[in-house]
Amino acid sequence: MALLYKADPQRGERWRQLFAEHAPDIEFRQWPNLGNPDDIHYLAAWQAPDDLATVLPNLKALLAISAGVDQLNLHTLPAHLPVARMLDPNITAGMCEYATWAVLSLHRDMLRYRAQQQAGQWLEHTGVPASERRIGLMGLGQQGRAIAQHLRHFGFPVSGWARSPHELAGVQCFAGAEQLPTFLAQCDILICLLPLTAQTCGVLDGQLFEQLPRGAGVINMGRGAHLVEADLLAALGSGQLGGAVLDVAQQEPASTAHPFWHHPRIVLTPHIAAMTHPDSAFTVLLDNIRRHQRGEPLTGQIDRSTGY
């Protein structure tokens, strides 16, 4: 029995060491060196090979090494194949760190101070306490819930919105399309953590921005396709939005001519909010393999009907 790894080759070498040390009964193979494909029962990957059923005819489970699975075309995968997303605790920790940095950067007006530094200006501006800066999270899955509680420690009022109702201690929760306008109206800083689906593609658009308080900030930690980039630029230009922190783009890497690179009210990072670390993720991955071998449900197994 073998596992095929299809992702970053440098980190793959660490995965190889971990399997050799802790699971020698599972042969570790790294794409594109399949060996005999009939032996491969598990695929750990960022993206699946084309024509998966033909390439890996005996595959038992697809174990994504990412917290989301929108990079996979679920419609082309065999219907019987279970797909699980990665629940690496380091991903959650990294997302909390990034969200905290991004919120504090907007809250403390660091984009303005960065511009002043570049211009050689020593000017101070009146700020507001955290207790008066309302943070809203779109998406209340594992990452959203953890970030909400993390930000509460700084004294921010935190609310959340999701497609279905949630309850979270200390967080005002909204649900469904009918409650979205009320949620948006009280978000001074909006964080997008939604999974990317047909329903959420382009959700961060001009219509949504107009429902935020004037001068609000936007943080996109989801996927580039959540954001209508031209609408963001227009909202920043009109003053409807005061700033944005973006960890993702429609095209990655963004072209050298992309207007986000040099926009004074945008911070752009190269999809690094959180990364899967082999040493912490290995335990999660191996546990899922053992669960499958015992006939138990996979941890993080997605619902094909929702895409997450």
Rosetta blueprint (number, residue, H / E / L):
1 M L
2 A E
3 L E
4 L E
5 Y E
6 K E
7 A L
8 D L
9 P H
10 Q H
11 R H
12 G H
13 E H
14 R H
15 W H
16 R H
17 Q H
18 L H
19 F H
20 A H
21 E H
22 H H
23 A L
24 P L
25 D L
26 I L
27 E E
28 F E
29 R E
30 Q E
31 W L
32 P L
33 N L
34 L L
35 G L
36 N L
37 P H
38 D H
39 D H
40 I E
41 H E
42 Y E
43 L E
44 A E
45 A E
46 W L
47 Q L
48 A L
49 P L
50 D L
51 D L
52 L H
53 A H
54 T H
55 V H
56 L L
57 P L
58 N L
59 L L
60 K L
61 A E
62 L E
63 L E
64 A E
65 I L
66 S L
67 A L
68 G L
69 V L
70 D L
71 Q L
72 L L
73 N L
74 L H
75 H H
76 T H
77 L L
78 P L
79 A L
80 H L
81 L L
82 P L
83 V E
84 A E
85 R L
86 M L
87 L L
88 D L
89 P H
90 N H
91 I H
92 T H
93 A H
94 G H
95 M H
96 C H
97 E H
98 Y H
99 A H
100 T H
101 W H
102 A H
103 V H
104 L H
105 S H
106 L H
107 H H
108 R L
109 D L
110 M H
111 L H
112 R H
113 Y H
114 R H
115 A H
116 Q H
117 Q H
118 Q H
119 A H
120 G L
121 Q L
122 W L
123 L L
124 E L
125 H L
126 T L
127 G L
128 V L
129 P L
130 A H
131 S H
132 E H
133 R L
134 R L
135 I E
136 G E
137 L E
138 M E
139 G L
140 L L
141 G L
142 Q H
143 Q H
144 G H
145 R H
146 A H
147 I H
148 A H
149 Q H
150 H H
151 L H
152 R H
153 H L
154 F L
155 G L
156 F L
157 P L
158 V E
159 S E
160 G E
161 W E
162 A E
163 R L
164 S L
165 P L
166 H L
167 E L
168 L E
169 A L
170 G L
171 V E
172 Q E
173 C E
174 F E
175 A E
176 G H
177 A H
178 E H
179 Q H
180 L H
181 P H
182 T H
183 F H
184 L H
185 A H
186 Q L
187 C L
188 D L
189 I E
190 L E
191 I E
192 C E
193 L L
194 L L
195 P L
196 L L
197 T L
198 A L
199 Q L
200 T L
201 C L
202 G L
203 V L
204 L E
205 D L
206 G H
207 Q H
208 L H
209 F H
210 E H
211 Q L
212 L L
213 P L
214 R L
215 G L
216 A E
217 G E
218 V E
219 I E
220 N E
221 M L
222 G L
223 R L
224 G H
225 A H
226 H H
227 L E
228 V L
229 E H
230 A H
231 D H
232 L H
233 L H
234 A H
235 A H
236 L H
237 G H
238 S H
239 G L
240 Q L
241 L E
242 G E
243 G E
244 A E
245 V E
246 L E
247 D L
248 V L
249 A L
250 Q L
251 Q L
252 E L
253 P L
254 A L
255 S L
256 T L
257 A L
258 H L
259 P L
260 F L
261 W L
262 H L
263 H L
264 P L
265 R L
266 I E
267 V E
268 L E
269 T L
270 P L
271 H L
272 I L
273 A L
274 A L
275 M L
276 T L
277 H L
278 P H
279 D H
280 S H
281 A H
282 F H
283 T H
284 V H
285 L H
286 L H
287 D H
288 N H
289 I H
290 R H
291 R H
292 H H
293 Q H
294 R L
295 G L
296 E L
297 P L
298 L L
299 T L
300 G L
301 Q E
302 I L
303 D L
304 R L
305 S L
306 T L
307 G L
308 Y L
